Amino acid sequence: MSARQEAILRELNLHPLWRLREGHSAAHPAAEPVPSMPAQLVVAVERVAESAESHAVLENPAEAKAEKPSLADLGWPQLKDLVKNCTACKLRASCTQTVFGVGDEQADWLFVGEGPGEDEDAQGEPFVGHAGKLLDNMLAAIKLKRGDNVYIANIVKCRPPGNREPGADEIAQCLPYLAQQIKLIQPKLIVALGKTAAASLLGRDDALANLRGKPHDYHGIPLIITYHPAYLLRAPLEKAKAWQDFCLAVETIK
């Protein structure tokens, strides 16, 4: 990774996301190191940084620093307000509301999906439709339930039109919010639900089948990857593999 890319990631509070913390390999020998960021996200992040730089020249740097605290310094109330009022990408103009996340803010378990769907956009809570009911059943199978030692969030906070996959630029805008949520929660385990969540957190675009079945690492936190509940509704025969992933998660968090 170039020095410019590292500087851009630090500015967006994403830099720790794409590199394994020094000295971590000994603590988690089974976890895979995080590789370099995919090229499409590099481009997206650079565009975000260039846009921020173009706006910054119009402001007094000292005043901007005083008026705009770093995202990394924000607590829950300030972060929620920032996400609620975010218009940084085009998704906000086409959705009803932002969907911040829900659950225990000191949870050991963090589940991360792709983005809100139609039901989530209407209710302002992640995983409330048919996929959400399946997720609740999956949680119950390992003696967990929504809101009790569990937090649920998404990679992007706004519903993409037509429930399409979020673009790389949209992911780059939202990832700093999720990174700060993770910093505040300090979960013991993250479960990525689906390929978009896995690719965004790991920084690699491998097939989901190649990523599941083993623990990975997100900045010192074990990361388990499994299928998105919406996919399982379309491919019910894959539920057995998802159950294996959830069992692996239980073993990993012990």
C-alpha positions as a Markdown table, in Angstrom:
| # | Residue | x | y | z |
|---|---|---|---|---|
| 1 | Met | 0.0 | 0.0 | 0.0 |
| 2 | Ser | 1.4 | 3.4 | -1.0 |
| 3 | Ala | 2.0 | 6.2 | 1.6 |
| 4 | Arg | -0.7 | 8.3 | -0.1 |
| 5 | Gln | -3.3 | 5.5 | 0.3 |
| 6 | Glu | -2.3 | 5.0 | 4.0 |
| 7 | Ala | -2.7 | 8.8 | 4.5 |
| 8 | Ile | -6.1 | 8.7 | 2.9 |
| 9 | Leu | -7.2 | 5.8 | 5.0 |
| 10 | Arg | -6.1 | 7.5 | 8.2 |
| 11 | Glu | -8.0 | 10.6 | 7.3 |
| 12 | Leu | -11.2 | 8.5 | 6.8 |
| 13 | Asn | -10.5 | 6.5 | 10.0 |
| 14 | Leu | -10.2 | 3.4 | 7.9 |
| 15 | His | -6.5 | 2.8 | 8.1 |
| 16 | Pro | -6.6 | 0.2 | 10.9 |
| 17 | Leu | -9.3 | -1.7 | 8.9 |
| 18 | Trp | -6.9 | -2.8 | 6.2 |
| 19 | Arg | -3.8 | -3.8 | 8.1 |
| 20 | Leu | -3.2 | -6.5 | 10.7 |
| 21 | Arg | -2.3 | -5.0 | 14.1 |
| 22 | Glu | 1.4 | -5.5 | 14.9 |
| 23 | Gly | 2.0 | -8.5 | 17.2 |
| 24 | His | -1.4 | -9.9 | 16.7 |
| 25 | Ser | -0.5 | -13.1 | 14.9 |
| 26 | Ala | 0.9 | -14.6 | 18.1 |
| 27 | Ala | -2.3 | -14.0 | 20.0 |
| 28 | His | -4.5 | -15.4 | 17.2 |
| 29 | Pro | -2.5 | -18.0 | 15.3 |
| 30 | Ala | -5.5 | -19.4 | 13.5 |
| 31 | Ala | -6.7 | -16.1 | 12.1 |
| 32 | Glu | -5.8 | -15.1 | 8.6 |
| 33 | Pro | -4.0 | -11.8 | 8.1 |
| 34 | Val | -5.9 | -9.1 | 6.3 |
| 35 | Pro | -4.5 | -8.5 | 2.7 |
| 36 | Ser | -4.4 | -5.3 | 0.8 |
| 37 | Met | -7.5 | -3.4 | -0.1 |
| 38 | Pro | -9.2 | -4.2 | -3.4 |
| 39 | Ala | -8.4 | -1.9 | -6.2 |
| 40 | Gln | -12.0 | -0.7 | -6.6 |
| 41 | Leu | -12.1 | 0.4 | -3.0 |
| 42 | Val | -8.7 | 2.1 | -3.3 |
| 43 | Val | -10.2 | 4.2 | -6.1 |
| 44 | Ala | -13.3 | 5.0 | -4.2 |
| 45 | Val | -11.5 | 6.0 | -1.1 |
| 46 | Glu | -9.2 | 8.3 | -3.1 |
| 47 | Arg | -12.2 | 10.0 | -4.6 |
| 48 | Val | -13.7 | 10.5 | -1.2 |
| 49 | Ala | -10.5 | 12.0 | 0.1 |
| 50 | Glu | -10.1 | 14.3 | -2.9 |
| 51 | Ser | -13.7 | 15.5 | -2.5 |
| 52 | Ala | -13.0 | 16.2 | 1.2 |
| 53 | Glu | -9.8 | 18.1 | 0.3 |
| 54 | Ser | -11.6 | 20.2 | -2.3 |
| 55 | His | -14.1 | 21.3 | 0.4 |
| 56 | Ala | -11.4 | 21.9 | 3.0 |
| 57 | Val | -9.6 | 24.6 | 1.0 |
| 58 | Leu | -12.7 | 26.8 | 1.3 |
| 59 | Glu | -12.5 | 26.7 | 5.1 |
| 60 | Asn | -10.2 | 28.1 | 7.7 |
| 61 | Pro | -8.2 | 25.0 | 8.8 |
| 62 | Ala | -8.1 | 26.1 | 12.5 |
| 63 | Glu | -11.9 | 26.8 | 12.6 |
| 64 | Ala | -12.7 | 23.5 | 10.8 |
| 65 | Lys | -10.7 | 21.5 | 13.3 |
| 66 | Ala | -12.4 | 23.2 | 16.2 |
| 67 | Glu | -15.9 | 22.8 | 14.8 |
| 68 | Lys | -15.6 | 19.3 | 13.4 |
| 69 | Pro | -14.3 | 16.8 | 15.9 |
| 70 | Ser | -12.7 | 13.6 | 14.5 |
| 71 | Leu | -15.0 | 10.7 | 13.8 |
| 72 | Ala | -12.8 | 8.6 | 16.0 |
| 73 | Asp | -13.6 | 10.8 | 19.0 |
| 74 | Leu | -17.4 | 10.5 | 18.7 |
| 75 | Gly | -19.5 | 8.7 | 21.2 |
| 76 | Trp | -22.8 | 7.0 | 20.5 |
| 77 | Pro | -25.1 | 10.1 | 20.5 |
| 78 | Gln | -22.8 | 12.1 | 18.3 |
| 79 | Leu | -22.3 | 9.2 | 15.9 |
| 80 | Lys | -26.0 | 8.5 | 15.6 |
| 81 | Asp | -26.7 | 12.1 | 14.8 |
| 82 | Leu | -23.9 | 12.2 | 12.2 |
| 83 | Val | -25.3 | 9.1 | 10.5 |
| 84 | Lys | -28.9 | 10.3 | 10.7 |
| 85 | Asn | -28.0 | 13.6 | 8.9 |
| 86 | Cys | -25.4 | 12.1 | 6.5 |
| 87 | Thr | -25.8 | 13.1 | 2.8 |
| 88 | Ala | -22.3 | 12.1 | 1.8 |
| 89 | Cys | -23.4 | 9.8 | -1.1 |
| 90 | Lys | -26.3 | 9.5 | -3.4 |
| 91 | Leu | -28.0 | 6.7 | -1.5 |
| 92 | Arg | -29.4 | 9.2 | 1.1 |
| 93 | Ala | -31.5 | 10.9 | -1.6 |
| 94 | Ser | -33.3 | 7.7 | -2.6 |
| 95 | Cys | -34.1 | 6.2 | 0.8 |
| 96 | Thr | -36.6 | 6.9 | 3.5 |
| 97 | Gln | -34.1 | 7.1 | 6.4 |
| 98 | Thr | -30.7 | 5.9 | 7.5 |
| 99 | Val | -30.5 | 2.6 | 9.4 |
| 100 | Phe | -27.9 | 3.0 | 12.1 |
| 101 | Gly | -27.9 | -0.4 | 13.8 |
| 102 | Val | -29.6 | -2.0 | 16.8 |
| 103 | Gly | -28.8 | -3.9 | 19.9 |
| 104 | Asp | -26.6 | -4.1 | 22.9 |
| 105 | Glu | -23.9 | -1.4 | 22.6 |
| 106 | Gln | -21.5 | -3.5 | 24.7 |
| 107 | Ala | -22.3 | -6.8 | 23.0 |
| 108 | Asp | -19.8 | -9.6 | 22.6 |
| 109 | Trp | -21.4 | -10.6 | 19.3 |
| 110 | Leu | -21.6 | -8.2 | 16.3 |
| 111 | Phe | -23.4 | -9.3 | 13.2 |
| 112 | Val | -22.8 | -7.2 | 10.0 |
| 113 | Gly | -24.9 | -7.4 | 6.9 |
| 114 | Glu | -24.8 | -5.6 | 3.6 |
| 115 | Gly | -27.4 | -2.9 | 3.8 |
| 116 | Pro | -31.0 | -2.1 | 4.5 |
| 117 | Gly | -33.8 | -3.5 | 2.4 |
| 118 | Glu | -37.3 | -2.3 | 1.9 |
| 119 | Asp | -38.6 | -3.3 | 5.3 |
| 120 | Glu | -35.5 | -2.0 | 7.1 |
| 121 | Asp | -35.8 | 1.3 | 5.2 |
| 122 | Ala | -39.4 | 1.7 | 6.4 |
| 123 | Gln | -38.8 | 0.7 | 10.0 |
| 124 | Gly | -35.3 | 2.1 | 10.6 |
| 125 | Glu | -33.9 | -1.2 | 12.0 |
| 126 | Pro | -31.7 | -3.8 | 10.3 |
| 127 | Phe | -32.9 | -7.3 | 9.5 |
| 128 | Val | -36.7 | -6.9 | 10.2 |
| 129 | Gly | -38.1 | -8.6 | 7.1 |
| 130 | His | -38.2 | -12.3 | 6.2 |
| 131 | Ala | -34.4 | -12.4 | 6.3 |
| 132 | Gly | -34.5 | -10.9 | 9.7 |
| 133 | Lys | -36.9 | -13.5 | 11.0 |
| 134 | Leu | -34.5 | -16.2 | 9.7 |
| 135 | Leu | -31.6 | -14.4 | 11.4 |
| 136 | Asp | -33.5 | -14.4 | 14.7 |
| 137 | Asn | -34.1 | -18.1 | 14.4 |
| 138 | Met | -30.4 | -18.7 | 13.7 |
| 139 | Leu | -29.5 | -16.6 | 16.8 |
| 140 | Ala | -31.9 | -18.6 | 18.9 |
| 141 | Ala | -30.3 | -21.9 | 17.7 |
| 142 | Ile | -27.1 | -20.8 | 19.4 |
| 143 | Lys | -28.9 | -19.4 | 22.5 |
| 144 | Leu | -28.7 | -15.7 | 21.4 |
| 145 | Lys | -31.4 | -13.2 | 20.8 |
| 146 | Arg | -31.5 | -9.7 | 19.2 |
| 147 | Gly | -30.6 | -7.0 | 21.7 |
| 148 | Asp | -29.2 | -9.3 | 24.3 |
| 149 | Asn | -25.4 | -9.4 | 24.0 |
| 150 | Val | -25.9 | -9.0 | 20.3 |
| 151 | Tyr | -25.6 | -5.9 | 18.1 |
| 152 | Ile | -26.7 | -5.9 | 14.4 |
| 153 | Ala | -25.4 | -3.4 | 11.8 |
| 154 | Asn | -24.8 | -3.1 | 8.1 |
| 155 | Ile | -21.9 | -2.1 | 5.8 |
| 156 | Val | -24.0 | 0.8 | 4.4 |
| 157 | Lys | -26.7 | 2.7 | 6.4 |
| 158 | Cys | -29.0 | 3.6 | 3.5 |
| 159 | Arg | -31.0 | 1.3 | 1.2 |
| 160 | Pro | -29.6 | 1.1 | -2.3 |
| 161 | Pro | -32.3 | 1.5 | -4.9 |
| 162 | Gly | -34.0 | -1.7 | -5.8 |
| 163 | Asn | -32.0 | -3.5 | -3.1 |
| 164 | Arg | -29.0 | -3.6 | -5.4 |
| 165 | Glu | -25.5 | -4.1 | -4.1 |
| 166 | Pro | -23.8 | -1.0 | -2.8 |
| 167 | Gly | -21.1 | 0.5 | -4.9 |
| 168 | Ala | -17.5 | 0.8 | -3.9 |
| 169 | Asp | -17.8 | 4.6 | -3.4 |
| 170 | Glu | -20.9 | 4.1 | -1.2 |
| 171 | Ile | -19.1 | 1.5 | 0.9 |
| 172 | Ala | -16.1 | 3.8 | 1.3 |
| 173 | Gln | -18.3 | 6.6 | 2.6 |
| 174 | Cys | -20.1 | 4.4 | 5.2 |
| 175 | Leu | -17.2 | 2.1 | 6.4 |
| 176 | Pro | -15.8 | 4.8 | 8.8 |
| 177 | Tyr | -19.2 | 4.8 | 10.6 |
| 178 | Leu | -19.1 | 1.0 | 11.0 |
| 179 | Ala | -15.5 | 1.2 | 12.1 |
| 180 | Gln | -16.4 | 3.6 | 14.9 |
| 181 | Gln | -19.4 | 1.4 | 15.9 |
| 182 | Ile | -17.0 | -1.5 | 16.2 |
| 183 | Lys | -14.6 | 0.7 | 18.2 |
| 184 | Leu | -17.4 | 1.7 | 20.6 |
| 185 | Ile | -18.8 | -1.8 | 21.0 |
| 186 | Gln | -15.5 | -3.7 | 21.3 |
| 187 | Pro | -17.1 | -7.0 | 20.4 |
| 188 | Lys | -15.4 | -10.3 | 21.1 |
| 189 | Leu | -16.5 | -11.7 | 17.7 |
| 190 | Ile | -17.8 | -10.3 | 14.4 |
| 191 | Val | -20.0 | -12.4 | 12.1 |
| 192 | Ala | -20.1 | -11.1 | 8.5 |
| 193 | Leu | -23.3 | -12.1 | 6.8 |
| 194 | Gly | -22.8 | -12.3 | 3.0 |
| 195 | Lys | -20.1 | -11.5 | 0.5 |
| 196 | Thr | -20.4 | -7.7 | 0.6 |
| 197 | Ala | -19.9 | -7.7 | 4.4 |
| 198 | Ala | -17.0 | -10.1 | 4.2 |
| 199 | Ala | -15.3 | -8.3 | 1.3 |
| 200 | Ser | -15.7 | -4.9 | 3.0 |
| 201 | Leu | -14.4 | -6.0 | 6.4 |
| 202 | Leu | -11.5 | -8.2 | 5.0 |
| 203 | Gly | -10.5 | -6.1 | 2.1 |
| 204 | Arg | -10.5 | -9.0 | -0.3 |
| 205 | Asp | -12.9 | -10.1 | -3.1 |
| 206 | Asp | -12.7 | -13.8 | -2.8 |
| 207 | Ala | -15.7 | -16.1 | -3.3 |
| 208 | Leu | -17.6 | -16.6 | -0.1 |
| 209 | Ala | -17.1 | -20.4 | -0.3 |
| 210 | Asn | -13.3 | -19.8 | 0.0 |
| 211 | Leu | -13.7 | -17.5 | 3.0 |
| 212 | Arg | -16.1 | -19.4 | 5.3 |
| 213 | Gly | -15.2 | -22.3 | 7.5 |
| 214 | Lys | -12.2 | -20.6 | 9.3 |
| 215 | Pro | -11.6 | -17.6 | 11.5 |
| 216 | His | -10.3 | -14.4 | 10.0 |
| 217 | Asp | -9.1 | -11.2 | 11.7 |
| 218 | Tyr | -10.5 | -7.7 | 11.8 |
| 219 | His | -8.0 | -5.5 | 13.6 |
| 220 | Gly | -7.5 | -7.9 | 16.4 |
| 221 | Ile | -11.1 | -9.2 | 16.5 |
| 222 | Pro | -12.0 | -12.7 | 15.3 |
| 223 | Leu | -14.2 | -12.6 | 12.2 |
| 224 | Ile | -16.4 | -15.5 | 11.0 |
| 225 | Ile | -18.0 | -15.4 | 7.6 |
| 226 | Thr | -21.2 | -17.0 | 6.5 |
| 227 | Tyr | -24.1 | -16.7 | 4.1 |
| 228 | His | -26.6 | -13.8 | 4.2 |
| 229 | Pro | -30.0 | -14.9 | 5.5 |
| 230 | Ala | -31.6 | -13.5 | 2.3 |
| 231 | Tyr | -29.5 | -15.9 | 0.3 |
| 232 | Leu | -30.4 | -18.8 | 2.6 |
| 233 | Leu | -34.1 | -18.1 | 1.9 |
| 234 | Arg | -33.3 | -18.6 | -1.8 |
| 235 | Ala | -31.0 | -21.5 | -1.3 |
| 236 | Pro | -32.3 | -23.4 | 1.7 |
| 237 | Leu | -30.0 | -26.4 | 1.2 |
| 238 | Glu | -27.1 | -24.1 | 2.2 |
| 239 | Lys | -28.5 | -23.7 | 5.7 |
| 240 | Ala | -26.5 | -26.7 | 6.9 |
| 241 | Lys | -23.3 | -24.8 | 6.0 |
| 242 | Ala | -24.5 | -21.7 | 7.7 |
| 243 | Trp | -25.2 | -23.8 | 10.8 |
| 244 | Gln | -21.6 | -25.1 | 10.7 |
| 245 | Asp | -20.4 | -21.4 | 10.5 |
| 246 | Phe | -22.5 | -20.5 | 13.5 |
| 247 | Cys | -21.1 | -23.5 | 15.4 |
| 248 | Leu | -17.6 | -22.3 | 14.5 |
| 249 | Ala | -18.5 | -18.8 | 15.8 |
| 250 | Val | -19.5 | -20.3 | 19.2 |
| 251 | Glu | -16.2 | -22.2 | 19.4 |
| 252 | Thr | -14.2 | -19.2 | 18.4 |
| 253 | Ile | -15.7 | -16.8 | 21.0 |
| 254 | Lys | -15.1 | -19.2 | 23.9 |
